[in-house]
Amino acid sequence: MRYISTRGQAPALSFEEVVLTGMASDGGLYVPEQIPQLSREELESMAGCSYAEIAFRVMKPFVNGEIDDETFRGIVRDAYATFSHDAVVPLNQLDANHFLLELFHGPTLAFKDVALQLLGRILDHFLAKRGERAVIMGATSGDTGSAAIEGCRHCDNLDIFILHPHNRVSEVQRRQMTSVLADNVFNIAIEGNFDDAQAMVKASFADQGFLNGTRLVAVNSINWARIMAQIVYYVAAGVALGAPHRQVSFCVPSANFGNVFAGYMAYRMGLPVKQFIIATNANDILHRTIAANDFSKQELKATLAPSMDIVVSSNFERLLFEAYERDGHAVAALLERFQQEPTALAEAPLTQLRALFASHSVDDATILEVIREAHHRTKELLDPHTATGYRAAERVRADTETPMITLATAHPAKFAEAVVKAGFPGVPLPPHMDDLLEREERYTVLPAELAKVQAFVAENRR
Ligand SMILES: N[C@@H](CCOP(=O)(O)O)C(=O)O
């Protein structure tokens, strides 16, 4: 298996290279050259298997023998042993045919742990094997940062620099990052928004001269391994609800699009999926694109669902690459236009996407209404991101016969502001975090200026 760039110009890479590279040199994102297939028999045989076993089987073709099976099994087992629920990502039935896929039982209480507990271990494995050190630069709107720090803090070979938008993440999200005082962990609060932070990370990949030859690695979902790990829970949930013998649908709170793209990959691998619903907050570019073919930037809004406060959605590029029949030139041209002016997708790819994807956008007032309503109906307290999914699933699902699986992307304890505004007294943090609000914090505030951020990274890396 080789990996190719969505913009068609960068060299194809192996799994090890792709994990250690992050972004392609032509500015694109890596995807597998061929999409491995899961046969009906393979899907059937996963029923009743542990999550770690399903994970091993689903990811094995992507890893391509570059980590031997026994070692890879160990990495997978250790990654998911850190989750507090035996099922790792349990399904919670809300009504006759609507389920929540609870992705928040990892160490930092968000779906990012599923991939980052694994990625940290894979990076450690490859870097130790090569005897190399690397620098991680990541951008976060709130959840990736802590999950990346948690996944990589014990890696001797890594220094981690996480950029978050200053005063635009929840207090719990910030403290989960800034209270980690390890020598190899650096938090930078950027005076700007998530798009500014992500743009600086991507620019650093494009020109790595400031690191004088030290390798730069991505922990954001531009790194293929993030997507690979997330494919697993779509397959596990589908199989638990009867796939391959019946179809399932998914509703995914979306912003940087890595999560829903992983679901799309599960579908392309053979999971029978009827519909994907893309749920957004008021930053609704994904919804506008699918519903109205309006692929244009609007000003980023701060919402009650801060992890989804994103306008430039990285992984949408990977979906566009598929919708444009893997024509890297067409994708590059479209994305160049998008950076300059409001644009639109061509007719054929749009029609193709609309056959599988629906979308819905939910504003802050509705998020609060949904948190109350869902609690009244189901006794579940949803976090504000999951609330966008809950509402979207109700509003735009194709039918009520196909099981609808809404991805519960984070634990409500991370978002006290929304929970309290919705009229609840708050949610206690789990025991391993119960002193989080008293822990010492360490972070550096920097302007959204690439040169200053790169100088900080260059000075502080070990
Ligand atoms: N929503 C994310 C933003 C970064 O997305 P990623 O999936 O590319 O890491 C966050 O919470 O940080």
The ligand as a MOL file (V3000), in Angstrom:
LIG
                    3D

  0  0  0     0  0            999 V3000
M  V30 BEGIN CTAB
M  V30 COUNTS 12 11 0 0 0
M  V30 BEGIN ATOM
M  V30 1 N -11.9520 20.1680 16.3950 0
M  V30 2 C -10.5500 20.0340 16.5510 0
M  V30 3 C -9.8010 20.8970 15.5890 0
M  V30 4 C -8.6230 20.1790 15.0380 0
M  V30 5 O -9.0900 19.1080 14.2730 0
M  V30 6 P -8.2750 17.8190 13.8950 0
M  V30 7 O -9.2660 16.7260 13.8950 0
M  V30 8 O -7.6990 18.0730 12.5680 0
M  V30 9 O -7.1960 17.6290 14.9070 0
M  V30 10 C -10.1410 20.2810 18.0050 0
M  V30 11 O -10.9690 20.1050 18.8760 0
M  V30 12 O -9.0110 20.6370 18.2580 0
M  V30 END ATOM
M  V30 BEGIN BOND
M  V30 1 1 1 2
M  V30 2 1 2 3
M  V30 3 1 2 10
M  V30 4 1 3 4
M  V30 5 1 4 5
M  V30 6 1 5 6
M  V30 7 2 6 7
M  V30 8 1 6 8
M  V30 9 1 6 9
M  V30 10 2 10 11
M  V30 11 1 10 12
M  V30 END BOND
M  V30 END CTAB
M  END
